[in-house]
Amino acid sequence: MFTQFFGLKYNPFSKEIAPEHLFASRDLAELESRLKYLKQVRGIGLVSGEPGCGKTCALRKFTAELNPAHFRPCYFALSTVTALEFYQGLARALGEEPKHKKVSLFAQIQETILAMHNERHLVPVIVLDEIHLASNHVLEDIRLLFNFRMDSHNPFILILAGQSLIRTKLALNANNPLRQRLAVKYFMRGLEKDEIRDYCLSLLKKAGCHEEIFSPQGFEAIYATTNGLPRLINNLVTTCLILAAGEKKTVVDQEIVYQAQKELEI
């Protein structure tokens, strides 16, 4: 097992990494700044990026750090659902038993959000993930559903998160009303080239390894292969460690990275 070979307490590049162990990249810091502003003004925000850039991890960290006395996180991953199914899923995410008709669901969701805000003094923080899969009908319903007091009141925080396609969808004239209501927009790009080394070393250190087990050329090959996308980096580096341990090599060099790349077919 590579963890034993490199003296690791666990696999530091697993997707199960705790939010507090996320690497403080420039990309993450900028997103956190935007979300801090959204937390103050409330309303709708958009977080987009390529697959594997770290959107969901970053939002998991954001919601985990919210004060439970003031905020109630709700997470709902969209798939190719109908508008009715979207309403039902959102009602469940808010802790409600969904009503049967769409018009009743509309009222139920708005009443639940208002009651949470006005009576329990909690701001619901609703994360709609995979928003790029939503149809234009669902996007229009989102705009209507989160319109309170003739669009003059925001008793909620709504974060739309998805792949780059959502920006193309929101550019359509039909979705212009929703796009205009976005208080915050941020496109995640992943790690920059000069952050790769610190990213890998920080995670290895947290897992108990304090040795320099990657060569400078190895880090360059990792960036060239993954373009800085954290999920691809995690998969590639884990494979590198497995290969290095199998060959009894204590340093991961450029050659091992290329072997791992071929194995993963990145």
Secondary structure, DSSP 8 states (H G I E B T S, - for coil): -HHHHTT-SS-TTSTT--GGGS---HHHHHHHHHHHHHHHH-EEEEEEESTTSSHHHHHHHHHHTS-TTTEEEEEEE--S--HHHHHHHHHHHTT----SSHHHHHHHHHHHHHHHHHTS--EEEEEEESGGG--HHHHHHHHHHT-BTTTTB--SEEEEEE-THHHHHHTSGGGHHHHHTEEEEEEE----GGGHHHHHHHHHHHTT--S--B-HHHHHHHHHHHTT-HHHHHHHHHHHHHHHHHTT-SSB-HHHHHHHHHHHT-
